[in-house]
Amino acid sequence: MQTATHLDREHCVRAVQSKDARFDGWFFTAVLTTRIYCRPSCPVVPPKPENMTFYPSAAACQQAGFRACKRCRPDTSPGSPEWNHRADLVARAMRLIADGVVDREGVPGLASRLGYSARQVERQLLAELGAGPLALARAQRAQTARLLIETTALPMAEIAFAAGFASVRAFNDTVREVFALTPSQLRARAPRSGAGTPAGIGLRLPFRAPLNPSNLFGHLAATAVPGVEEWRDGAYRRTLRLPYGHGIASLTPRPDHIACRLTLSDLRDLPVAISRCRRMLDLDADPVAVDDHLRTDPLLAPLVDKAPGRRVPRTVDEAEFAVRAVLGQQVSTAAARTHAARLVTAHGKPLDDPEGGLTHLFPSPEALAAVDPQTLAMPRTRRTTFTTLVRELAEGTLQLGVESDWAEARARLLSLPGFGPWTADVIAMRALGDPDAFLPTDLGIRRAAAELGLPATPAALTARAEAWRPWRAYAVQYLWATDGHPINFLPV
């Protein structure tokens, strides 16, 4: 197996020798003498450079015959930032694999969603990651299995099928091959405290420091839709619509991780739920790289230095966010929440929350498409925008998901009645994950720009923001914070 050619060996060696945690997830170090692979920040004494080889994915290490280190647990590294700031075929494929598409639909389903042949997808992934879609999905299944083994008391057979394995034998063979331990040995080594149950699984979501929790959780709490989301006792909680059922996520910021508790109706949804929570909180970002770039603008530098590590609050459901963006056109945040809460109560699917507070899933596009437009308490033009959007989402003529091509999705949104640049770009930024989406017409951005001495007209601000590429969505977070509120008024 060849090491991916885009990895710079000299830089990788320096990162390993300095145990630089910023590179965890960017690449993996495989040690030729021990046949073990590690994250760059592994606490053991670094091997000699001539004994190191580097791979861009854990799957490539496993496919080359290396086992995961028992000290640094490379399978729990933050994900590579590459897949969240790119919109090419490989990045879109990686986001779909993380969302469980290969396990549910196979490689043909993955290729169909991407609009390429299975052979093209396989070739591109092998060239860049050293592993094909099946190997990448297998690595994810192994990670899910380890999590369930260590945090629940479920029988191994149930864990095998919940993690996506076709048989108990495949589960046993994979766990032994990847971790050099049997499932029973993994469970025996796990801490006894804090174990989860099928009804509630507790885990830690790692991230690259720094992280600004007030930015992330303040935004989510300020825009929370009653019944679907809430802020309670220092945790953001929300309901999840998942491929096999539904769930509730509780997310609490800690100094070095996000404490996550998932309550799932079907454990097969565990890897998808984790992936969507990570994506919502932008936990795979590289804040040092982003902040260093934005600091090159002398007017942004003081904002970055004051509160570094701002992330872009995203979503667990792209269609839901698009609907909420339309509900929020030209009204306050409070009014947008009220409109959304009415839809949830009338058309959302009820669920039971063991802790109380959450009552419904957000209505699906299919449910909203069946709503009588005359019952919607909104202006006629926005009603047309709303009904057109939910109809296209329900019929599948508009696709908003992790596999979306950002430029194509934005153009498609702008072709719909009532969609202006603000609505299309806020969906691109918060739902689709485009790190370079920008909102020059947003009133909060314009007020912050004027206060800082930046040009405040949309055209002039857009010209100034060229220097912030490809991280303009992160610049928006810093500017919004200057204006004192995560969202101000939401123009079309």
C-alpha positions as CSV (number, residue, x, y, z in Angstrom):
1,M,0.0,0.0,0.0
2,Q,1.5,3.3,-1.0
3,T,1.4,6.3,1.4
4,A,-0.8,9.1,0.0
5,T,1.4,11.4,-2.0
6,H,-0.1,14.6,-0.7
7,L,1.3,14.0,2.8
8,D,4.5,16.0,3.4
9,R,6.8,13.6,5.2
10,E,9.0,16.3,6.8
11,H,6.0,18.1,8.3
12,C,4.5,14.9,9.5
13,V,7.7,13.8,11.2
14,R,8.0,17.2,13.0
15,A,4.3,17.0,14.1
16,V,4.9,13.5,15.6
17,Q,8.1,14.5,17.3
18,S,6.5,17.5,18.9
19,K,3.3,15.5,19.7
20,D,1.2,18.3,18.2
21,A,-2.4,17.5,18.8
22,R,-3.5,20.0,16.2
23,F,-2.7,17.4,13.5
24,D,-4.8,14.6,15.1
25,G,-7.1,13.4,12.4
26,W,-5.2,15.1,9.6
27,F,-3.0,12.0,9.3
28,F,-2.0,8.8,11.1
29,T,1.5,7.5,11.9
30,A,2.2,3.9,11.2
31,V,5.2,2.3,12.8
32,L,6.9,-0.2,10.6
33,T,8.7,-2.1,13.5
34,T,5.6,-2.6,15.7
35,R,2.9,-2.6,13.0
36,I,0.9,-0.2,15.1
37,Y,-0.6,3.1,14.0
38,C,-1.1,6.2,16.2
39,R,-2.3,9.7,16.2
40,P,0.4,12.4,15.9
41,S,0.1,13.4,19.6
42,C,0.6,9.8,20.9
43,P,2.2,10.1,24.4
44,V,4.7,7.3,23.8
45,V,8.3,8.0,22.8
46,P,8.2,8.7,19.1
47,P,9.7,6.1,16.8
48,K,12.8,6.8,14.7
49,P,11.8,8.7,11.5
50,E,13.0,5.9,9.3
51,N,10.4,3.6,11.0
52,M,7.5,6.0,10.4
53,T,5.2,5.9,7.4
54,F,2.1,8.1,7.1
55,Y,-1.5,7.5,6.0
56,P,-4.3,10.0,5.5
57,S,-7.0,7.7,7.1
58,A,-7.3,5.0,9.8
59,A,-8.9,2.8,7.1
60,A,-5.7,3.0,5.0
61,C,-3.6,2.0,8.1
62,Q,-5.9,-1.0,8.8
63,Q,-5.9,-2.1,5.2
64,A,-2.1,-2.0,5.2
65,G,-2.1,-4.4,8.2
66,F,-1.5,-1.9,11.1
67,R,-3.3,-2.2,14.4
68,A,-4.6,0.8,16.4
69,C,-2.5,2.0,19.3
70,K,-3.9,1.1,22.7
71,R,-2.5,4.3,24.3
72,C,-3.5,7.1,22.1
73,R,-6.6,5.4,20.5
74,P,-6.3,7.0,17.1
75,D,-9.9,5.9,16.2
76,T,-11.1,8.6,18.6
77,S,-9.3,11.5,16.9
78,P,-11.3,14.4,15.7
79,G,-12.1,14.0,12.0
80,S,-10.0,15.6,9.3
81,P,-11.0,19.2,8.6
82,E,-10.5,18.4,4.9
83,W,-14.0,16.9,4.5
84,N,-15.8,19.9,5.9
85,H,-14.1,22.7,3.9
86,R,-14.1,21.0,0.5
87,A,-17.0,20.3,-1.8
88,D,-15.2,18.0,-4.3
89,L,-16.1,14.3,-4.9
90,V,-13.8,12.9,-2.2
91,A,-15.0,15.3,0.5
92,R,-18.7,14.7,-0.3
93,A,-18.1,11.0,-0.3
94,M,-16.4,11.1,3.1
95,R,-19.4,13.1,4.6
96,L,-21.8,10.5,3.2
97,I,-19.7,7.6,4.6
98,A,-19.7,9.3,8.0
99,D,-23.5,9.6,7.7
100,G,-23.7,5.8,7.2
101,V,-24.7,5.7,3.6
102,V,-22.4,2.8,2.6
103,D,-23.8,0.6,5.4
104,R,-27.4,1.4,4.4
105,E,-27.2,1.6,0.6
106,G,-23.9,0.0,-0.3
107,V,-21.3,1.5,-2.6
108,P,-23.8,1.8,-5.5
109,G,-26.0,3.9,-3.3
110,L,-23.0,6.1,-2.4
111,A,-22.1,6.5,-6.0
112,S,-25.7,7.3,-7.1
113,R,-26.0,10.1,-4.5
114,L,-22.8,11.6,-5.8
115,G,-23.7,11.3,-9.5
116,Y,-20.7,9.2,-10.4
117,S,-20.0,5.6,-11.2
118,A,-19.0,3.3,-8.4
119,R,-15.6,2.8,-10.1
120,Q,-14.9,6.5,-10.3
121,V,-15.7,6.9,-6.6
122,E,-13.5,4.0,-5.6
123,R,-10.6,5.3,-7.7
124,Q,-10.8,8.8,-6.3
125,L,-10.9,7.6,-2.7
126,L,-8.1,5.1,-3.2
127,A,-5.9,7.8,-4.8
128,E,-6.4,10.3,-2.0
129,L,-7.1,8.2,1.1
130,G,-5.4,4.9,0.4
131,A,-8.7,3.1,1.0
132,G,-11.9,2.5,-0.8
133,P,-15.5,3.2,0.5
134,L,-15.9,-0.3,1.9
135,A,-12.7,-0.1,3.9
136,L,-13.6,3.4,5.2
137,A,-17.0,2.2,6.2
138,R,-15.5,-0.8,7.9
139,A,-13.2,1.4,10.0
140,Q,-16.2,3.4,11.1
141,R,-18.0,0.2,12.1
142,A,-15.0,-0.8,14.1
143,Q,-15.0,2.5,16.0
144,T,-18.8,2.2,16.6
145,A,-18.4,-1.3,17.9
146,R,-15.6,-0.2,20.3
147,L,-17.8,2.6,21.6
148,L,-20.7,0.2,22.3
149,I,-18.5,-2.5,23.8
150,E,-16.9,0.0,26.2
151,T,-20.0,2.1,27.2
152,T,-22.8,-0.4,27.3
153,A,-23.6,-3.8,28.8
154,L,-25.3,-5.0,25.6
155,P,-24.6,-8.6,24.5
156,M,-21.9,-8.8,21.8
157,A,-24.3,-10.1,19.2
158,E,-26.5,-7.0,19.6
159,I,-23.5,-4.7,19.4
160,A,-22.4,-6.5,16.2
161,F,-25.6,-5.7,14.3
162,A,-26.0,-2.3,15.9
163,A,-22.5,-1.3,14.6
164,G,-23.5,-2.4,11.1
165,F,-21.7,-5.8,10.8
166,A,-23.5,-8.5,8.7
167,S,-22.5,-11.2,11.1
168,V,-21.0,-11.8,14.6
169,R,-18.0,-13.5,13.0
170,A,-17.2,-10.4,10.9
171,F,-17.6,-8.3,14.0
172,N,-15.2,-10.5,16.0
173,D,-12.6,-10.7,13.2
174,T,-12.7,-6.9,12.6
175,V,-12.4,-6.0,16.3
176,R,-9.5,-8.4,16.8
177,E,-7.7,-7.2,13.6
178,V,-8.1,-3.5,14.3
179,F,-7.5,-3.4,18.0
180,A,-5.5,-6.5,18.6
181,L,-8.0,-7.4,21.3
182,T,-11.1,-9.5,21.3
183,P,-14.4,-7.8,22.1
184,S,-14.4,-9.3,25.6
185,Q,-10.9,-8.1,26.2
186,L,-11.9,-4.6,25.1
187,R,-14.8,-4.6,27.5
188,A,-12.6,-5.9,30.4
189,R,-10.2,-3.0,29.9
190,A,-12.9,-0.3,29.8
191,P,-13.6,1.9,32.9
192,R,-16.5,0.6,34.9
193,S,-17.9,4.0,35.8
194,G,-20.2,6.0,33.5
195,A,-21.3,3.0,31.4
196,G,-24.3,3.7,29.2
197,T,-27.4,1.7,28.6
198,P,-29.4,1.0,25.4
199,A,-31.6,4.0,26.4
200,G,-28.7,6.4,26.9
201,I,-25.1,6.2,25.7
202,G,-22.5,8.6,27.1
203,L,-19.4,9.6,25.1
204,R,-16.8,12.3,24.6
205,L,-16.7,14.2,21.4
206,P,-13.1,15.4,20.9
207,F,-12.2,18.7,19.1
208,R,-9.1,20.7,18.2
209,A,-8.5,23.6,20.6
210,P,-9.4,26.3,21.1
211,L,-13.2,26.2,21.1
212,N,-15.4,29.1,22.1
213,P,-18.5,27.5,23.7
214,S,-20.4,30.7,24.1
215,N,-20.3,31.2,20.3
216,L,-21.7,27.7,19.6
217,F,-24.1,27.1,22.4
218,G,-25.2,30.7,22.7
219,H,-26.3,30.7,19.1
220,L,-28.1,27.3,19.3
221,A,-29.9,28.3,22.6
222,A,-30.9,31.7,21.2
223,T,-32.6,30.1,18.2
224,A,-33.9,26.9,19.8
225,V,-37.4,25.9,18.7
226,P,-39.5,24.9,21.7
227,G,-40.4,21.2,21.8
228,V,-37.4,20.3,19.4
229,E,-34.5,22.0,21.2
230,E,-33.8,23.4,24.7
231,W,-31.0,24.7,26.9
232,R,-31.1,23.0,30.3
233,D,-28.6,22.8,33.1
234,G,-25.7,23.8,31.0
235,A,-26.6,21.4,28.1
236,Y,-28.1,21.9,24.7
237,R,-30.6,19.2,24.0
238,R,-32.5,18.4,20.8
239,T,-34.4,15.7,19.0
240,L,-33.0,13.9,16.0
241,R,-34.7,12.3,13.0
242,L,-32.4,9.4,12.0
243,P,-32.4,6.7,9.3
244,Y,-33.8,3.9,11.5
245,G,-35.7,5.8,14.1
246,H,-35.3,8.9,16.3
247,G,-33.2,10.1,19.1
248,I,-32.4,12.8,21.6
249,A,-28.9,14.4,21.9
250,S,-27.7,16.2,25.0
251,L,-24.4,18.1,24.5
252,T,-22.5,19.8,27.3
253,P,-19.3,21.8,26.7
254,R,-16.2,20.7,28.7
255,P,-12.7,22.2,28.6
256,D,-11.2,19.4,26.4
257,H,-14.3,17.7,24.9
258,I,-18.1,17.9,24.4
259,A,-19.9,15.5,26.7
260,C,-22.5,13.8,24.6
261,R,-25.4,11.6,25.8
262,L,-27.5,10.0,23.1
263,T,-30.9,8.3,23.6
264,L,-31.8,6.3,20.5
265,S,-34.8,4.3,19.5
266,D,-32.5,2.1,17.4
267,L,-28.8,1.6,18.2
268,R,-28.0,1.2,14.5
269,D,-28.3,5.0,14.3
270,L,-25.4,5.6,16.7
271,P,-22.7,6.4,14.2
272,V,-25.0,8.7,12.2
273,A,-26.1,10.5,15.4
274,I,-22.5,11.1,16.4
275,S,-21.6,12.3,13.0
276,R,-24.5,14.8,12.9
277,C,-23.7,16.1,16.4
278,R,-20.1,16.7,15.4
279,R,-21.2,18.4,12.2
280,M,-23.7,20.6,14.0
281,L,-21.0,21.8,16.4
282,D,-18.3,22.1,13.7
283,L,-16.0,20.0,15.8
284,D,-13.7,18.8,13.0
285,A,-12.6,22.4,12.2
286,D,-9.0,23.6,12.5
287,P,-9.5,26.8,14.5
288,V,-5.8,27.7,14.6
289,A,-5.6,27.7,10.8
290,V,-8.8,29.7,10.5
291,D,-7.9,32.2,13.1
292,D,-4.4,32.7,11.8
293,H,-5.8,33.5,8.4
294,L,-8.4,36.0,9.7
295,R,-5.8,37.7,11.9
296,T,-4.0,38.9,8.7
297,D,-6.8,41.6,8.5
298,P,-5.8,44.2,11.1
299,L,-9.5,45.1,11.8
300,L,-10.4,41.4,12.4
301,A,-7.3,40.6,14.4
302,P,-8.6,42.1,17.7
303,L,-11.8,40.2,17.5
304,V,-10.0,36.9,17.0
305,D,-7.6,37.6,19.8
306,K,-10.4,38.5,22.2
307,A,-12.3,35.2,21.8
308,P,-10.4,32.7,19.5
309,G,-11.8,29.4,18.3
310,R,-15.3,30.5,17.1
311,R,-17.0,27.7,15.1
312,V,-19.9,27.9,12.7
313,P,-23.1,26.6,14.4
314,R,-24.6,24.2,11.9
315,T,-27.5,21.7,11.9
316,V,-28.4,18.1,12.2
317,D,-31.0,18.3,9.4
318,E,-30.4,20.4,6.3
319,A,-34.1,20.4,5.2
320,E,-35.2,21.5,8.6
321,F,-32.8,24.4,8.6
322,A,-33.9,25.5,5.1
323,V,-37.5,25.6,6.3
324,R,-36.5,27.6,9.4
325,A,-34.5,30.0,7.3
326,V,-37.7,30.8,5.3
327,L,-39.7,31.2,8.5
328,G,-37.2,33.7,9.7
329,Q,-37.2,36.0,6.7
330,Q,-37.6,39.6,7.7
331,V,-38.7,38.8,11.2
332,S,-36.9,38.8,14.6
333,T,-35.4,35.6,16.1
334,A,-38.2,35.4,18.6
335,A,-40.8,35.6,15.9
336,A,-39.1,32.9,13.8
337,R,-39.0,30.6,16.9
338,T,-42.7,31.2,17.4
339,H,-43.6,30.4,13.8
340,A,-41.5,27.2,13.9
341,A,-42.9,26.1,17.3
342,R,-46.5,26.3,15.9
343,L,-45.5,24.1,12.9
344,V,-43.9,21.6,15.3
345,T,-46.9,21.4,17.6
346,A,-49.3,21.0,14.7
347,H,-47.4,18.8,12.3
348,G,-44.3,17.3,14.1
349,K,-44.1,13.7,15.2
350,P,-44.5,13.4,19.0
351,L,-41.9,11.5,21.1
352,D,-41.3,10.8,24.7
353,D,-38.4,12.5,26.4
354,P,-37.3,10.8,29.7
355,E,-36.2,14.1,31.1
356,G,-39.2,16.1,29.8
357,G,-39.0,19.3,27.8
358,L,-38.6,17.9,24.3
359,T,-41.9,16.8,22.7
360,H,-41.6,16.5,19.0
361,L,-39.4,15.8,16.0
362,F,-39.3,18.8,13.6
363,P,-41.9,18.1,10.8
364,S,-40.6,16.3,7.7
365,P,-40.8,18.0,4.3
366,E,-43.5,15.4,3.4
367,A,-45.6,16.4,6.4
368,L,-45.2,20.1,5.7
369,A,-46.0,19.6,2.0
370,A,-49.4,18.3,3.0
371,V,-50.3,21.4,5.1
372,D,-53.1,23.6,3.8
373,P,-51.3,26.8,2.8
374,Q,-54.3,28.9,4.0
375,T,-53.6,27.8,7.6
376,L,-50.1,29.3,7.6
377,A,-49.9,32.6,9.5
378,M,-47.5,34.4,7.2
379,P,-47.6,36.9,4.3
380,R,-48.7,35.6,1.0
381,T,-45.3,35.9,-0.7
382,R,-43.6,34.1,2.1
383,R,-46.3,31.4,2.1
384,T,-45.5,30.8,-1.6
385,T,-41.8,30.6,-0.8
386,F,-42.5,28.1,2.0
387,T,-44.9,25.9,0.0
388,T,-42.5,25.8,-3.0
389,L,-39.6,24.8,-0.8
390,V,-41.3,22.0,1.1
391,R,-42.8,20.6,-2.1
392,E,-39.4,20.5,-3.8
393,L,-37.8,18.9,-0.8
394,A,-40.6,16.3,-0.5
395,E,-40.5,15.4,-4.2
396,G,-36.7,15.2,-4.2
397,T,-36.3,17.8,-6.9
398,L,-34.3,19.9,-4.4
399,Q,-31.5,17.9,-2.6
400,L,-30.0,19.4,0.5
401,G,-27.6,17.1,2.3
402,V,-24.0,16.4,3.2
403,E,-23.5,15.3,-0.4
404,S,-24.7,18.6,-1.9
405,D,-22.5,20.5,-4.2
406,W,-22.5,24.0,-2.6
407,A,-22.5,26.0,-5.8
408,E,-25.2,23.9,-7.4
409,A,-27.4,24.0,-4.3
410,R,-27.0,27.7,-3.9
411,A,-28.0,28.3,-7.6
412,R,-31.0,26.0,-7.2
413,L,-32.2,27.8,-4.1
414,L,-31.8,31.2,-5.8
415,S,-34.1,29.9,-8.6
416,L,-37.0,29.4,-6.1
417,P,-39.5,32.2,-5.6
418,G,-38.7,34.4,-2.5
419,F,-35.1,33.2,-2.2
420,G,-32.6,36.0,-2.2
421,P,-28.8,35.9,-1.6
422,W,-29.1,36.1,2.3
423,T,-31.4,33.1,2.5
424,A,-29.4,31.0,0.1
425,D,-26.1,31.9,1.7
426,V,-27.3,31.3,5.3
427,I,-28.5,27.8,4.2
428,A,-25.1,27.2,2.5
429,M,-23.3,28.3,5.6
430,R,-25.3,26.7,8.4
431,A,-27.0,23.7,6.6
432,L,-24.6,22.7,3.9
433,G,-21.4,23.6,5.7
434,D,-19.8,25.9,3.2
435,P,-17.0,27.6,5.2
436,D,-16.8,30.5,2.7
437,A,-20.4,31.5,2.7
438,F,-20.8,35.2,3.3
439,L,-23.8,37.5,4.3
440,P,-22.9,41.0,3.2
441,T,-26.6,42.1,3.3
442,D,-27.2,40.9,6.9
443,L,-28.0,43.9,9.1
444,G,-25.9,42.6,12.0
445,I,-22.9,42.2,9.8
446,R,-23.3,45.7,8.3
447,R,-23.6,47.3,11.8
448,A,-20.6,45.4,13.0
449,A,-18.6,46.4,9.9
450,A,-19.5,50.1,10.4
451,E,-18.5,49.9,14.1
452,L,-15.1,48.4,13.1
453,G,-14.4,50.9,10.3
454,L,-15.0,48.3,7.6
455,P,-16.9,49.2,4.5
456,A,-20.6,48.8,5.3
457,T,-22.2,48.6,1.9
458,P,-22.7,45.0,0.7
459,A,-20.6,45.5,-2.5
460,A,-17.7,47.2,-0.6
461,L,-17.9,44.7,2.2
462,T,-17.8,41.8,-0.2
463,A,-14.7,43.2,-1.9
464,R,-13.0,43.6,1.5
465,A,-13.9,40.0,2.5
466,E,-12.1,38.6,-0.5
467,A,-9.0,38.5,1.7
468,W,-10.9,36.3,4.2
469,R,-11.4,33.5,1.8
470,P,-11.9,30.5,2.2
471,W,-13.0,31.2,5.8
472,R,-15.6,34.0,5.4
473,A,-18.3,32.0,7.3
474,Y,-16.0,32.1,10.3
475,A,-15.5,35.9,9.9
476,V,-19.3,36.2,10.0
477,Q,-19.2,34.6,13.5
478,Y,-16.7,37.2,14.7
479,L,-18.7,40.0,13.2
480,W,-22.0,38.8,14.6
481,A,-20.4,38.6,18.1
482,T,-19.4,42.3,17.8
483,D,-23.0,43.2,17.1
484,G,-23.9,41.5,20.4
485,H,-26.4,38.9,19.3
486,P,-26.0,35.7,17.3
487,I,-28.8,36.6,14.9
488,N,-30.4,40.0,14.4
489,F,-33.0,40.5,11.8
490,L,-33.1,38.0,9.0
491,P,-33.6,39.7,5.6
492,V,-34.3,37.8,2.4
